[in-house]
Amino acid sequence: MVEGIGDHGCEYMTGGLVAVLGSTGQNFGAGMTGGQAWVFDEDGTFLSQTRYHPSFLAPEPLSQLDETAADELLQLIELHAEKTASTRARWILSDWANLSPRFVRLTPLPQA
């Protein structure tokens, strides 16, 4: 769990789970072949400016996913807030109904 990440975040990621609660730089997920990433697209620019690498990642807004995905993300953020006392995580949790639709799940596309 990170509060923000610069250019090339999750570059060459091959497994694991990442959740970004803040802004991202350009080229997120270039070379990402495994794992899963969540990005809080607070102002909509992550998707609208294609800040991720579309040749490697399929973006899925949380609003289009099932309740299980939302519950897993919620539990992850709750754990982060508990372990780190993150004010950003607590803010997101305090208004989960309104803020959670801004999350995007990114999964790697199959590579040839």
C-alpha positions as CSV (number, residue, x, y, z in Angstrom):
1,M,0.0,0.0,0.0
2,V,1.4,3.4,-1.0
3,E,0.1,6.9,-0.7
4,G,1.4,7.9,-4.1
5,I,3.9,6.7,-6.7
6,G,5.9,8.3,-9.4
7,D,6.5,7.5,-13.1
8,H,6.8,3.8,-14.0
9,G,5.1,2.5,-10.8
10,C,4.8,-1.3,-10.7
11,E,7.1,-1.6,-13.7
12,Y,7.9,-5.2,-14.4
13,M,5.7,-6.4,-11.5
14,T,5.4,-10.2,-11.7
15,G,3.2,-10.9,-8.7
16,G,1.7,-9.6,-5.5
17,L,-0.8,-6.9,-4.7
18,V,-0.5,-3.1,-4.7
19,A,-2.9,-0.4,-3.8
20,V,-2.1,3.2,-4.5
21,L,-4.1,5.7,-2.5
22,G,-2.7,8.8,-4.0
23,S,-1.5,10.0,-7.4
24,T,0.6,8.1,-9.9
25,G,3.1,9.2,-12.5
26,Q,3.0,8.2,-16.2
27,N,3.5,4.7,-17.6
28,F,2.1,2.8,-14.6
29,G,2.5,-0.9,-15.0
30,A,4.8,-1.0,-18.0
31,G,6.0,-4.6,-18.2
32,M,3.6,-5.8,-15.5
33,T,2.9,-9.5,-16.2
34,G,1.5,-10.7,-12.9
35,G,-0.2,-9.6,-9.7
36,Q,-2.9,-7.0,-9.3
37,A,-2.9,-3.3,-8.7
38,W,-5.6,-0.9,-7.4
39,V,-5.3,2.8,-8.0
40,F,-7.4,5.5,-6.4
41,D,-8.2,7.7,-9.4
42,E,-9.3,10.6,-7.2
43,D,-9.6,13.2,-10.0
44,G,-10.2,10.9,-13.0
45,T,-6.9,11.6,-14.6
46,F,-5.5,8.2,-14.2
47,L,-7.9,6.8,-16.7
48,S,-8.6,9.9,-18.8
49,Q,-4.9,10.7,-19.3
50,T,-4.1,6.9,-19.7
51,R,-1.4,7.1,-17.0
52,Y,-1.2,3.3,-17.1
53,H,0.4,1.2,-19.8
54,P,-2.5,0.0,-22.0
55,S,-0.4,-2.7,-23.8
56,F,0.1,-4.5,-20.5
57,L,-2.9,-3.6,-18.3
58,A,-6.7,-3.9,-18.4
59,P,-8.4,-1.2,-16.2
60,E,-11.6,-2.1,-14.5
61,P,-13.4,0.6,-12.4
62,L,-14.6,-0.8,-9.1
63,S,-18.1,0.2,-10.0
64,Q,-18.1,-2.5,-12.7
65,L,-16.8,-5.3,-10.4
66,D,-18.6,-7.6,-8.0
67,E,-19.1,-7.1,-4.3
68,T,-16.3,-9.5,-3.5
69,A,-13.7,-7.3,-5.2
70,A,-15.0,-4.3,-3.3
71,D,-14.9,-6.1,0.0
72,E,-11.3,-7.3,-0.6
73,L,-10.2,-3.8,-1.4
74,L,-12.0,-2.4,1.7
75,Q,-10.3,-4.9,4.0
76,L,-6.9,-4.1,2.5
77,I,-7.4,-0.4,3.1
78,E,-8.8,-1.1,6.6
79,L,-5.7,-3.1,7.4
80,H,-3.4,-0.4,6.1
81,A,-5.2,2.3,8.2
82,E,-5.0,0.1,11.3
83,K,-1.3,-0.8,10.9
84,T,0.0,2.7,9.7
85,A,-2.6,5.2,11.1
86,S,-2.7,6.6,7.5
87,T,-4.8,9.7,7.4
88,R,-5.5,9.2,3.7
89,A,-6.7,5.7,4.2
90,R,-8.9,6.8,7.1
91,W,-10.3,9.6,4.9
92,I,-11.2,7.2,2.2
93,L,-12.8,4.8,4.7
94,S,-14.8,7.6,6.3
95,D,-16.6,8.3,3.0
96,W,-16.3,4.8,1.4
97,A,-19.7,4.9,-0.3
98,N,-18.8,8.1,-2.3
99,L,-15.0,7.5,-2.8
100,S,-14.8,3.8,-3.5
101,P,-16.1,4.1,-7.1
102,R,-13.0,6.1,-7.9
103,F,-10.8,3.0,-7.5
104,V,-9.6,1.2,-10.6
105,R,-8.3,-2.4,-10.6
106,L,-5.5,-3.2,-13.1
107,T,-4.8,-6.7,-14.2
108,P,-2.1,-7.7,-16.6
109,L,-3.1,-8.7,-20.1
110,P,-1.8,-12.0,-21.5
111,Q,1.4,-11.4,-23.3
112,A,2.5,-13.3,-26.4
